[in-house]
């Protein structure tokens, strides 16, 4: 009942309120982006969404326009030279994801759910995960986003150990994320979503916190 009806109602109410309340923050960010970097404000990208259907996700532009064709491709590492100066602040605070409140309001996404991936980062998932992970709408945040809050540093460490970025994502990140998102669907409830929303804000302020492991003691182990 919650996943089918109330989750969407909560998404509409909260995203609509966020659009109104955060407009004093959104407008200055747009002005700064227009006056700096490559002068792009938004970045749209084709992602995989509900029932594995594609949609266009929106973010504030935080990287060079040609980033997908430069070394690193679809993966971002710590200190990535493709990230613009103001973009570093946006990415650190997660404000680069803010335009996705419009995706949520329009119904492409939910507040909580598995992050929508591009085809390249979706490919390493097992067939079982691919078939099930988007049985719920992709989210602005999710349990995978909270646990992998510092994914860029993890990928950087893997590269330093001799792995390529694609190998690191396929062998280290995607198997764990797949387990976490399968866990989420088994525990989908209002209480789970509320805790994930709280933890999303918490780990931005306290990135080294292990609170998620105490909040969800039965998470799949790394």
Secondary structure, 3 states (H helix, E strand, C coil): CHHHHHHHHHHHHHHHHHHHHCHHHHHHHHHHHHHCCCCCCEEEEEEECHHHCEEEEEEECCECCCHHHCCCCCCCCCCCCCECHHHHHHHHCCHHHCCHHHHHHHCCCEEECCCCCCHHHHCCCCHHHHHHHHHCCCEEECHHHHHCCCHHHHHHHHHHCCCCHHHHHHHHHHHHHHHHHHHHHHCCCHHHHHHHHHHHHHHHHCCCCCHHHHHCCCCCCC
